[in-house]
């Protein structure tokens, strides 16, 4: 693998991956209402899903087997409540990861490096390809496609939390 890519991957792991593991483990230990065992049960559900998938079981069978083996929940309301807590739990993890990733963006992204417009301009100037570029631009077109990053769908309150997380996370960039 390219040395540059390996270096960037290591930097990403240091600034985002390791911090995510650390902060996520701290957050999962906090005493949230009815969430104490959610992380543990979610890990068990993941294992159950992987095993069930390997056995070609249906999603319904996998979920029912999970509830029978690992919980004491019998009513649909209790089961739905736990599944909803799983979603909340994962959403918190996604928000944390997004905040870490956004805080580290300037450290892990070289906006003037390979593939950037700045780099392309330099290459064109160095190799004397201005005329070729001019010709290409005559029939060049761009088709704008708008896509959405998941954070664009967060309500304002969640975006506020991400912003609050980013400030102290940026301050710790050289400590972790």
C-alpha positions as CSV (number, residue, x, y, z in Angstrom):
1,X,0.0,0.0,0.0
2,X,1.2,3.6,-0.7
3,X,3.2,5.1,2.2
4,X,1.0,8.2,2.0
5,X,-2.2,6.2,2.4
6,X,-0.8,4.2,5.2
7,X,0.3,7.4,7.0
8,X,-3.2,9.0,6.5
9,X,-4.9,5.8,7.7
10,X,-2.8,5.7,10.9
11,X,-3.5,9.4,11.5
12,X,-7.2,8.8,11.1
13,X,-7.0,5.8,13.5
14,X,-5.2,8.0,16.0
15,X,-7.4,11.1,15.7
16,X,-10.8,9.3,15.2
17,X,-10.7,5.6,15.8
18,X,-8.9,5.4,19.1
19,X,-10.7,8.4,20.5
20,X,-14.0,6.9,19.4
21,X,-13.2,3.7,21.3
22,X,-12.1,5.7,24.4
23,X,-15.1,8.1,24.5
24,X,-17.6,5.5,23.5
25,X,-16.5,3.2,26.4
26,X,-16.8,6.2,28.7
27,X,-20.2,7.1,27.4
28,X,-21.5,3.6,27.6
29,X,-20.6,3.5,31.3
30,X,-22.7,6.6,32.1
31,X,-25.9,5.9,34.0
32,X,-28.5,6.6,31.3
33,X,-32.1,5.8,32.0
34,X,-32.8,2.1,31.1
35,X,-29.7,1.8,29.0
36,X,-27.3,0.0,31.5
37,X,-27.4,-3.3,29.7
38,X,-28.2,-2.0,26.2
39,X,-24.6,-2.1,25.0
40,X,-24.0,-5.6,26.2
41,X,-27.3,-6.8,24.7
42,X,-26.6,-5.1,21.5
43,X,-23.2,-6.9,21.2
44,X,-25.1,-10.2,21.9
45,X,-27.6,-9.3,19.2
46,X,-24.8,-8.6,16.7
47,X,-23.4,-12.1,17.4
48,X,-26.8,-13.6,17.1
49,X,-27.4,-11.8,13.8
50,X,-24.0,-13.0,12.4
51,X,-24.7,-16.6,13.5
52,X,-28.3,-16.5,12.2
53,X,-27.2,-15.1,8.9
54,X,-24.6,-17.8,8.5
55,X,-27.3,-20.4,9.2
56,X,-29.6,-18.6,6.6
57,X,-32.2,-17.8,9.2
58,X,-34.9,-15.2,8.6
59,X,-34.6,-11.9,10.4
60,X,-37.7,-12.7,12.4
61,X,-36.2,-16.0,13.6
62,X,-32.9,-14.3,14.5
63,X,-34.7,-11.6,16.6
64,X,-37.1,-14.1,18.3
65,X,-34.2,-16.4,19.1
66,X,-32.2,-13.4,20.6
67,X,-35.1,-12.5,22.9
68,X,-35.6,-16.1,24.0
69,X,-31.9,-16.7,24.7
70,X,-30.8,-13.4,26.2
71,X,-33.7,-11.5,27.7
72,X,-36.7,-12.1,29.9
73,X,-38.9,-9.9,27.8
74,X,-42.1,-11.5,26.7
75,X,-44.4,-8.7,25.6
76,X,-44.2,-7.0,22.3
77,X,-44.0,-3.7,24.1
78,X,-40.9,-4.7,26.0
79,X,-39.3,-6.1,22.9
80,X,-40.0,-3.0,20.9
81,X,-38.7,-0.8,23.7
82,X,-35.4,-2.7,23.7
83,X,-35.1,-2.5,19.9
84,X,-35.8,1.3,20.2
85,X,-33.0,1.6,22.8
86,X,-30.7,-0.2,20.4
87,X,-31.4,2.5,17.8
88,X,-30.9,5.3,20.4
89,X,-27.6,3.7,21.5
90,X,-26.3,3.4,17.9
91,X,-27.4,6.9,17.1
92,X,-25.3,8.2,20.0
93,X,-22.3,6.3,18.7
94,X,-22.9,7.8,15.2
95,X,-23.1,11.3,16.7
96,X,-19.9,10.7,18.6
97,X,-18.1,9.4,15.5
98,X,-19.3,12.3,13.4
99,X,-18.1,14.8,16.0
100,X,-14.7,13.2,16.2
101,X,-14.4,12.9,12.4
102,X,-15.5,16.6,11.9
103,X,-13.0,17.7,14.6
104,X,-10.2,15.9,12.9
105,X,-11.0,16.9,9.4
106,X,-8.3,19.5,8.9
107,X,-5.7,17.1,10.4
108,X,-6.6,14.1,8.2
109,X,-7.5,15.7,5.0
110,X,-5.0,17.4,2.7
111,X,-7.2,19.7,0.7
112,X,-4.2,20.8,-1.4
113,X,-2.8,17.2,-2.0
114,X,-3.3,14.5,-4.6
115,X,-6.6,14.8,-6.4
116,X,-7.2,18.5,-5.4
117,X,-7.8,21.3,-7.8
118,X,-4.6,23.0,-6.5
119,X,-2.6,19.8,-7.3
120,X,-4.1,19.6,-10.8
121,X,-3.3,23.3,-11.5
122,X,0.3,22.6,-10.4
123,X,0.7,19.6,-12.6
124,X,-0.8,21.4,-15.6
125,X,1.6,24.3,-15.1
126,X,4.6,22.1,-14.6
127,X,4.0,20.0,-17.6
128,X,2.9,22.9,-19.9
129,X,-0.5,21.5,-20.5
130,X,-2.5,24.7,-20.3
131,X,-3.5,24.4,-24.0
132,X,-4.7,20.8,-23.5
133,X,-6.8,22.0,-20.5
134,X,-8.2,24.8,-22.5
135,X,-9.2,22.4,-25.3
136,X,-10.7,20.0,-22.9
137,X,-12.8,22.7,-21.1
138,X,-14.5,23.5,-24.4
139,X,-16.5,20.3,-24.4
140,X,-16.3,19.5,-20.7
141,X,-19.4,19.4,-18.6
142,X,-20.3,18.8,-15.0
143,X,-23.4,17.1,-13.8
144,X,-24.1,18.3,-10.3
145,X,-25.5,15.5,-8.0
146,X,-26.5,16.5,-4.6
147,X,-26.2,13.8,-1.9
148,X,-26.7,14.1,1.8
149,X,-24.3,13.2,4.6
150,X,-26.3,11.6,7.5
151,X,-25.6,14.6,9.7
152,X,-27.6,16.8,7.4
153,X,-30.7,15.0,8.7
154,X,-29.9,15.5,12.3
155,X,-32.3,17.9,14.1
156,X,-30.7,21.2,15.3
157,X,-30.3,19.9,18.8
158,X,-28.2,17.0,17.7
159,X,-26.1,19.2,15.4
160,X,-25.6,21.5,18.5
161,X,-24.3,18.5,20.4
162,X,-21.8,17.7,17.6
163,X,-20.6,21.3,17.6
164,X,-20.2,21.2,21.4
165,X,-18.2,17.9,21.1
166,X,-16.0,19.3,18.4
167,X,-14.5,22.2,20.4
168,X,-12.9,20.1,23.2
169,X,-12.1,17.3,20.7
170,X,-10.0,19.7,18.6
171,X,-8.1,20.7,21.7
172,X,-7.1,17.1,22.3
173,X,-5.8,16.5,18.8
174,X,-2.1,16.4,19.9
175,X,-2.7,14.5,23.1
176,X,-4.2,11.2,21.7
